[in-house]
Amino acid sequence: MDPLVDAALQQLMSSVAQVLLGKGEEVRLALCCLLAGGHLLIEDRPGMGKSTLAEALARGSALDFKRVSFTSDLLPADLTGINVFDARTAEFRFQPGPLFSQVLLADEINRASARTQSALLEAMAVGRVSVDGTSHLLPQPFFVIATQNSMDQVGTSPLPEAQLDRFLMRISLGFPSRDAERALLAEGALDVSMLGACIDPVGLQEWQRRCQQQHCSEKLIGYALDLVVASRRGAHGLSPRASQGLIAAAKAWSLLQGRDHVRIDDVQSVFPAVAEHRLDAGVPGGAEQPLSQVLLRSVDALP
């Protein structure tokens, strides 16, 4: 075991990977997003394990978990909560909605209305919600895992670019390998309800702070900036928020690799997940090859 990645994080990765057989790389990316303090978008067809991954991360981190189905009739108040009149005190009392959790699974997010999307956007952006002119802070850590079905599914629509930019990463689980699916059919995966806590919220926040302290050289920052600048020659260039997210994700990835400094392969490993949903405006499959891979090949690596 690498000394920089303690037993708790190792156990968390291992346990979640037992729930999602054959998806070790995707599990690592999801944990990387959590450690970097970002939000995660998971896009795939139904039945691939999107919701299972979200619940497994919450259970393994001992985080308060709530799930909301983003149907077309979901209202902003259904997320944020409402002020309820208390007859005993003759005052209004705030009744928190499901946004007041440490991990929120926004299931099928691309089925909700624009008004509901805006309520979630404030929570993701600043960690608070406003109800009747009063701001309420959300619990920390606050991690949104949103799932969306492919655009060819009935009743779906692309997310607004402002909403996409608030997600640090987008991943897709995809079909399992033949060996992984054989193991799933023959032996079964670990039931997510049986997953115990491997780390507590205080420990998780300590690892998030440690991620921020990972060393990143000036040359490496220059390489990341070259990727970002190159992206701006196209229709959907990466924002400064995306460049900050790229460094944060690379720091988290390097920590999970057991190092105290970021290397070029850390940036390259997280770049597609950080950049692709911003480059394709949330509608993948329009280009012959992923735009992030084109950029990685076009920008010279460090000597």
Sine and cosine of phi, psi and omega as CSV:
sin_phi,cos_phi,sin_psi,cos_psi,sin_omega,cos_omega
0.00,0.00,0.70,-0.71,0.01,-1.00
-0.96,0.30,0.70,-0.71,-0.06,-1.00
-0.90,0.45,-0.39,0.92,-0.03,-1.00
-0.99,0.14,-0.27,0.96,0.05,-1.00
-0.90,-0.43,0.97,-0.25,-0.15,-0.99
-0.96,0.28,0.07,-1.00,-0.10,-0.99
-0.87,0.49,-0.54,0.84,-0.05,-1.00
-0.90,0.43,-0.73,0.68,0.01,-1.00
-0.93,0.38,-0.63,0.78,0.05,-1.00
-0.87,0.49,-0.70,0.72,-0.01,-1.00
-0.92,0.40,-0.61,0.80,0.02,-1.00
-0.89,0.46,-0.74,0.67,0.02,-1.00
-0.88,0.48,-0.69,0.73,-0.04,-1.00
-0.91,0.42,-0.67,0.74,-0.04,-1.00
-0.92,0.39,-0.70,0.71,0.00,-1.00
-0.91,0.42,-0.59,0.81,0.03,-1.00
-0.92,0.40,-0.43,0.90,0.07,-1.00
-0.97,0.26,-0.40,0.92,0.06,-1.00
-0.98,0.19,-0.61,0.79,0.01,-1.00
-0.91,-0.41,1.00,0.00,-0.10,-1.00
-0.91,0.42,0.71,-0.70,0.08,-1.00
0.97,0.24,0.24,0.97,-0.04,-1.00
-0.85,-0.53,0.65,0.76,-0.03,-1.00
-0.87,0.49,-0.64,0.77,-0.01,-1.00
-0.92,0.40,-0.67,0.74,-0.01,-1.00
-0.93,0.37,-0.61,0.80,0.06,-1.00
-0.89,0.46,-0.67,0.75,0.01,-1.00
-0.90,0.43,-0.65,0.76,0.04,-1.00
-0.90,0.44,-0.66,0.75,0.00,-1.00
-0.90,0.43,-0.68,0.74,0.03,-1.00
-0.92,0.38,-0.60,0.80,0.08,-1.00
-0.86,0.52,-0.67,0.74,0.02,-1.00
-0.89,0.45,-0.67,0.74,0.02,-1.00
-0.90,0.44,-0.71,0.71,-0.01,-1.00
-0.92,0.39,-0.51,0.86,0.00,-1.00
-0.98,0.19,-0.11,0.99,0.03,-1.00
0.98,0.18,0.37,0.93,-0.01,-1.00
-0.98,-0.19,-0.19,-0.98,0.06,-1.00
-0.86,-0.52,0.48,-0.88,-0.17,-0.99
-0.88,-0.48,0.71,-0.70,0.10,-1.00
-0.92,-0.39,0.81,-0.58,0.01,-1.00
-0.90,-0.43,0.88,-0.48,-0.01,-1.00
-0.91,-0.42,0.76,-0.65,0.05,-1.00
-0.08,-1.00,0.06,-1.00,0.06,-1.00
-0.97,0.25,0.31,-0.95,0.04,-1.00
-0.87,0.49,0.54,-0.84,0.11,-0.99
1.00,0.08,0.19,0.98,-0.05,-1.00
-1.00,-0.04,-0.16,0.99,0.02,-1.00
0.97,-0.24,0.32,0.95,-0.03,-1.00
-0.89,0.46,-0.78,0.63,-0.02,-1.00
-0.92,0.40,-0.58,0.82,0.01,-1.00
-0.89,0.45,-0.66,0.75,0.03,-1.00
-0.88,0.47,-0.69,0.73,-0.01,-1.00
-0.88,0.48,-0.74,0.68,-0.02,-1.00
-0.92,0.39,-0.59,0.81,0.00,-1.00
-0.90,0.43,-0.66,0.75,0.04,-1.00
-0.90,0.44,-0.66,0.76,0.00,-1.00
-0.91,0.41,-0.73,0.68,-0.01,-1.00
-0.90,0.43,-0.67,0.74,-0.02,-1.00
-0.92,0.38,-0.38,0.93,0.00,-1.00
-0.98,-0.22,0.07,1.00,-0.01,-1.00
0.84,0.55,0.61,0.79,0.00,-1.00
-0.99,-0.15,0.58,-0.81,0.07,-1.00
-0.89,0.45,0.76,-0.65,-0.18,-0.98
-0.80,-0.60,0.74,-0.67,0.10,-0.99
-0.70,-0.72,0.53,-0.85,-0.01,-1.00
-0.85,-0.53,0.73,-0.68,0.03,-1.00
-0.79,-0.62,0.79,-0.61,0.09,-1.00
-1.00,0.09,0.88,-0.48,-0.07,-1.00
-1.00,0.08,0.97,0.26,0.05,-1.00
-0.98,0.18,0.23,-0.97,-0.07,-1.00
-0.91,0.41,-0.38,0.92,-0.02,-1.00
-0.99,-0.13,0.15,0.99,0.03,-1.00
-0.94,0.35,0.77,-0.63,-0.02,-1.00
-0.98,-0.18,0.40,-0.92,0.04,-1.00
-0.82,0.58,-0.63,0.77,-0.01,-1.00
-0.91,0.42,-0.43,0.90,0.05,-1.00
-0.91,0.40,-0.38,0.92,0.04,-1.00
-1.00,-0.07,-0.77,0.64,-0.16,-0.99
-0.98,0.17,-0.53,0.85,-0.14,-0.99
0.96,-0.26,0.07,-1.00,-0.06,-1.00
-0.64,-0.77,0.29,-0.96,0.14,-0.99
-1.00,0.02,0.83,-0.56,-0.06,-1.00
-0.93,-0.37,0.72,-0.69,0.00,-1.00
-0.97,0.24,0.81,-0.59,0.02,-1.00
-0.99,-0.17,0.93,-0.36,-0.06,-1.00
-0.91,0.41,-0.47,0.88,-0.03,-1.00
-0.94,0.34,-0.61,0.79,-0.02,-1.00
-0.97,-0.24,-0.12,0.99,-0.04,-1.00
0.85,0.53,0.56,0.83,0.01,-1.00
-0.71,-0.70,0.35,-0.94,0.08,-1.00
-1.00,0.08,0.67,-0.74,0.00,-1.00
-0.85,-0.52,0.72,-0.69,-0.04,-1.00
-0.98,0.21,0.81,-0.59,0.07,-1.00
-0.96,-0.27,0.97,-0.26,-0.09,-1.00
-0.90,0.44,0.56,-0.83,0.08,-1.00
-1.00,-0.07,-0.09,-1.00,-0.06,-1.00
-0.91,0.40,-0.24,0.97,0.09,-1.00
-0.87,0.50,-0.40,0.92,-0.04,-1.00
-1.00,0.09,0.93,0.38,0.08,-1.00
-0.60,-0.80,0.26,-0.97,-0.01,-1.00
-0.99,0.12,-0.52,0.85,0.12,-0.99
-0.80,-0.60,0.87,-0.49,0.05,-1.00
-0.94,-0.34,0.85,-0.52,0.13,-0.99
-1.00,-0.04,0.95,-0.31,0.06,-1.00
-1.00,-0.04,1.00,-0.05,-0.15,-0.99
-0.99,0.14,0.78,-0.62,-0.03,-1.00
0.82,0.58,0.83,0.55,-0.12,-0.99
-0.88,0.48,-0.48,0.88,-0.08,-1.00
-0.99,0.11,0.33,0.94,0.14,-0.99
-0.96,-0.28,-0.13,0.99,-0.09,-1.00
-1.00,0.07,0.27,-0.96,-0.01,-1.00
-0.98,0.22,0.24,-0.97,0.00,-1.00
-0.90,0.44,-0.59,0.81,0.01,-1.00
-0.89,0.46,-0.68,0.73,0.02,-1.00
-0.92,0.38,-0.62,0.78,0.05,-1.00
-0.86,0.51,-0.63,0.78,-0.03,-1.00
-0.92,0.39,-0.56,0.83,0.04,-1.00
-0.91,0.41,-0.65,0.76,0.04,-1.00
-0.93,0.36,-0.56,0.83,-0.03,-1.00
-0.88,0.48,-0.67,0.74,0.03,-1.00
-0.88,0.47,-0.68,0.73,0.00,-1.00
-0.89,0.46,-0.69,0.72,-0.01,-1.00
-0.93,0.37,-0.56,0.83,-0.10,-1.00
-0.98,0.22,-0.69,0.73,-0.16,-0.99
-0.81,-0.59,0.01,1.00,0.05,-1.00
0.94,0.33,0.49,0.87,0.06,-1.00
-0.45,-0.90,0.25,-0.97,0.08,-1.00
-0.77,-0.63,0.45,-0.89,0.02,-1.00
-0.91,-0.42,0.81,-0.59,0.02,-1.00
-0.77,-0.64,0.87,-0.50,-0.01,-1.00
0.80,0.60,0.66,0.75,0.08,-1.00
0.99,0.13,0.01,1.00,0.01,-1.00
-0.93,-0.38,0.73,-0.69,0.00,-1.00
-1.00,-0.03,0.63,-0.77,0.02,-1.00
-0.79,-0.62,0.82,-0.57,0.00,-1.00
-0.96,0.27,0.60,-0.80,0.04,-1.00
-1.00,0.02,0.42,-0.91,0.02,-1.00
-0.91,0.42,0.43,-0.90,0.03,-1.00
-0.87,-0.49,0.57,-0.82,-0.12,0.99
-0.93,0.37,0.46,-0.89,0.01,-1.00
-0.86,-0.50,0.87,-0.49,-0.14,-0.99
-0.74,-0.67,0.89,-0.46,0.06,-1.00
-0.99,-0.13,0.82,-0.58,0.15,-0.99
-0.90,-0.43,0.94,-0.35,-0.02,-1.00
-0.97,-0.26,0.67,-0.74,0.10,-0.99
-0.93,-0.37,0.56,-0.83,0.11,-0.99
-0.61,-0.79,0.61,-0.79,0.07,-1.00
-0.99,0.17,0.27,-0.96,0.00,-1.00
-0.87,0.49,0.42,-0.91,-0.07,-1.00
-0.90,0.43,-0.29,0.96,0.00,-1.00
-0.99,0.12,-0.01,1.00,0.04,-1.00
-0.99,0.16,0.55,-0.83,-0.05,-1.00
-0.91,0.42,0.70,-0.71,0.09,-1.00
0.99,0.11,0.19,0.98,0.00,-1.00
-0.97,-0.25,0.38,-0.93,0.08,-1.00
-0.51,-0.86,0.45,-0.89,-0.01,-1.00
-0.89,0.45,0.57,-0.82,0.08,-1.00
-0.96,0.29,0.52,-0.85,0.09,-1.00
-0.87,0.49,0.50,-0.87,-0.04,-1.00
-0.88,0.48,-0.58,0.81,0.03,-1.00
-0.89,0.46,-0.59,0.81,0.03,-1.00
-0.95,0.31,-0.68,0.74,0.02,-1.00
-0.86,0.51,-0.64,0.77,-0.07,-1.00
-0.93,0.36,-0.29,0.96,0.04,-1.00
-0.99,0.14,-0.22,0.98,0.07,-1.00
-1.00,0.02,0.85,-0.53,0.02,-1.00
-0.89,0.45,-0.66,0.75,-0.07,-1.00
-0.69,-0.72,0.45,-0.89,0.24,-0.97
-0.80,-0.60,0.77,-0.64,0.04,-1.00
-0.79,-0.62,0.28,-0.96,0.10,-1.00
-0.74,-0.67,0.73,-0.68,-0.04,-1.00
-0.98,0.19,-0.66,0.75,0.02,-1.00
0.94,0.33,0.10,-0.99,0.03,-1.00
-0.93,0.36,0.57,-0.82,0.06,-1.00
-0.95,0.33,0.34,-0.94,0.10,-0.99
-0.92,0.40,0.27,-0.96,-0.01,-1.00
-0.87,0.49,-0.67,0.75,-0.01,-1.00
-0.91,0.42,-0.66,0.75,-0.01,-1.00
-0.92,0.40,-0.65,0.76,0.00,-1.00
-0.95,0.31,-0.53,0.84,0.08,-1.00
-0.89,0.45,-0.69,0.72,0.04,-1.00
-0.90,0.44,-0.60,0.80,0.03,-1.00
-0.90,0.45,-0.66,0.75,-0.02,-1.00
-0.96,0.27,-0.60,0.80,-0.09,-1.00
-0.99,0.14,-0.68,0.74,-0.13,-0.99
-0.91,-0.43,-0.44,0.90,-0.06,-1.00
0.99,0.11,0.44,-0.90,0.06,-1.00
-1.00,-0.01,0.25,-0.97,0.08,-1.00
-0.90,0.44,0.78,-0.62,0.03,-1.00
-0.92,0.40,0.79,-0.62,-0.07,-1.00
-0.87,0.48,-0.48,0.88,0.02,-1.00
-0.93,0.37,-0.29,0.96,0.00,-1.00
-1.00,-0.04,-0.05,1.00,-0.07,-1.00
-0.97,0.26,0.84,-0.55,0.03,-1.00
-1.00,-0.02,0.23,-0.97,0.00,-1.00
-0.96,0.29,0.75,-0.66,0.03,-1.00
-0.97,-0.23,-0.33,0.95,-0.03,-1.00
-0.46,-0.89,0.44,-0.90,0.01,-1.00
-0.97,-0.25,0.23,-0.97,-0.06,-1.00
-0.85,0.53,-0.58,0.81,0.02,-1.00
-0.91,0.41,-0.69,0.72,0.04,-1.00
-0.90,0.43,-0.61,0.79,0.03,-1.00
-0.89,0.45,-0.69,0.72,0.01,-1.00
-0.91,0.41,-0.52,0.85,0.07,-1.00
-0.91,0.41,-0.65,0.76,0.05,-1.00
-0.93,0.36,-0.53,0.85,0.09,-1.00
-0.90,0.43,-0.64,0.76,0.06,-1.00
-0.92,0.39,-0.60,0.80,0.01,-1.00
-0.91,0.41,-0.58,0.81,0.06,-1.00
-0.85,0.52,-0.67,0.75,-0.02,-1.00
-0.90,0.44,-0.41,0.91,-0.05,-1.00
-1.00,0.00,-0.03,1.00,0.03,-1.00
-0.87,0.49,0.68,-0.74,-0.05,-1.00
-0.97,0.24,0.72,-0.69,0.04,-1.00
-0.73,-0.68,0.91,-0.41,-0.11,-0.99
-0.94,0.34,0.31,-0.95,0.03,-1.00
-0.89,0.45,-0.62,0.79,0.01,-1.00
-0.90,0.43,-0.63,0.78,0.00,-1.00
-0.93,0.36,-0.64,0.77,0.08,-1.00
-0.88,0.48,-0.62,0.78,0.05,-1.00
-0.89,0.46,-0.62,0.78,0.04,-1.00
-0.91,0.42,-0.70,0.71,0.03,-1.00
-0.88,0.47,-0.63,0.77,0.01,-1.00
-0.92,0.39,-0.59,0.81,0.06,-1.00
-0.87,0.49,-0.65,0.76,0.03,-1.00
-0.89,0.45,-0.69,0.72,-0.03,-1.00
-0.91,0.41,-0.72,0.70,-0.02,-1.00
-0.89,0.45,-0.65,0.76,0.02,-1.00
-0.88,0.47,-0.55,0.84,-0.01,-1.00
-0.92,0.38,-0.41,0.91,-0.09,-1.00
-0.98,0.19,0.01,1.00,0.10,-0.99
-0.99,0.16,-0.22,0.98,0.00,-1.00
-0.99,-0.17,-0.14,-0.99,-0.07,-1.00
-0.95,0.32,-0.55,0.84,-0.07,-1.00
-0.84,-0.54,0.99,0.15,0.02,-1.00
-0.97,0.26,0.37,-0.93,-0.01,-1.00
-0.97,0.22,0.68,-0.74,-0.03,-1.00
-0.99,0.15,0.25,-0.97,0.13,-0.99
-0.84,0.55,-0.54,0.84,0.08,-1.00
-0.88,0.47,-0.62,0.79,0.02,-1.00
-0.92,0.40,-0.63,0.77,0.01,-1.00
-0.92,0.40,-0.63,0.78,0.08,-1.00
-0.89,0.45,-0.66,0.75,0.02,-1.00
-0.91,0.42,-0.59,0.81,0.01,-1.00
-0.88,0.47,-0.70,0.72,0.02,-1.00
-0.92,0.39,-0.68,0.73,0.00,-1.00
-0.88,0.48,-0.69,0.73,0.00,-1.00
-0.92,0.39,-0.63,0.77,0.02,-1.00
-0.90,0.43,-0.60,0.80,0.05,-1.00
-0.90,0.44,-0.69,0.72,0.01,-1.00
-0.91,0.42,-0.66,0.75,0.01,-1.00
-0.89,0.46,-0.67,0.74,0.00,-1.00
-0.90,0.44,-0.59,0.81,0.04,-1.00
-0.91,0.42,-0.67,0.74,0.03,-1.00
-0.93,0.38,-0.34,0.94,0.09,-1.00
-1.00,0.08,-0.04,1.00,0.07,-1.00
1.00,0.07,0.45,0.89,0.01,-1.00
-0.86,-0.51,0.34,-0.94,0.04,-1.00
-0.97,-0.23,0.18,0.98,0.00,-1.00
-0.59,-0.81,0.40,-0.92,-0.04,-1.00
-1.00,-0.06,0.68,-0.74,0.07,-1.00
-0.91,-0.42,0.18,-0.98,-0.04,-1.00
-0.88,0.48,-0.59,0.81,-0.02,-1.00
-0.94,0.35,-0.38,0.92,0.10,-0.99
-0.92,0.39,-0.71,0.70,0.04,-1.00
-0.88,0.47,-0.70,0.71,-0.03,-1.00
-0.92,0.40,-0.54,0.84,-0.02,-1.00
-0.93,0.36,-0.60,0.80,-0.07,-1.00
-0.99,-0.12,-0.23,0.97,-0.11,-0.99
-0.85,0.53,-0.72,0.69,0.01,-1.00
-0.86,0.51,-0.68,0.74,-0.03,-1.00
-0.93,0.37,-0.55,0.84,-0.01,-1.00
-0.98,0.19,-0.60,0.80,-0.21,-0.98
-0.99,-0.16,-0.54,0.84,-0.26,-0.97
-0.88,0.47,-0.66,0.75,-0.03,-1.00
-0.94,0.34,-0.35,0.94,0.07,-1.00
-0.99,0.12,-0.56,0.83,-0.04,-1.00
-0.97,0.25,-0.58,0.81,-0.02,-1.00
-0.99,-0.16,0.18,0.98,0.04,-1.00
0.82,0.57,0.54,0.84,0.09,-1.00
0.99,0.17,0.11,0.99,0.02,-1.00
-0.86,-0.51,1.00,0.10,-0.05,-1.00
-0.94,0.34,0.32,-0.95,0.09,-1.00
1.00,-0.05,0.02,1.00,-0.01,-1.00
-0.98,0.21,-0.45,0.89,-0.01,-1.00
-0.97,-0.24,0.34,-0.94,-0.01,-1.00
-0.91,0.42,-0.54,0.84,0.03,-1.00
-0.65,-0.76,0.47,-0.88,-0.02,-1.00
-0.82,0.58,0.72,-0.69,-0.04,-1.00
-0.89,0.46,-0.53,0.85,0.01,-1.00
-0.90,0.45,-0.60,0.80,0.02,-1.00
-0.93,0.36,-0.59,0.81,0.07,-1.00
-0.87,0.49,-0.70,0.72,0.00,-1.00
-0.91,0.41,-0.65,0.76,0.01,-1.00
-0.88,0.48,-0.58,0.81,0.01,-1.00
-0.98,0.22,-0.46,0.89,-0.07,-1.00
-0.99,0.13,-0.39,0.92,-0.03,-1.00
-0.99,-0.13,0.82,-0.57,0.00,-1.00
-0.90,0.45,0.68,-0.73,0.05,-1.00
-0.96,0.28,0.25,-0.97,0.03,-1.00
-0.90,0.43,0.56,-0.83,0.03,-1.00
-0.92,0.38,0.00,0.00,0.00,0.00
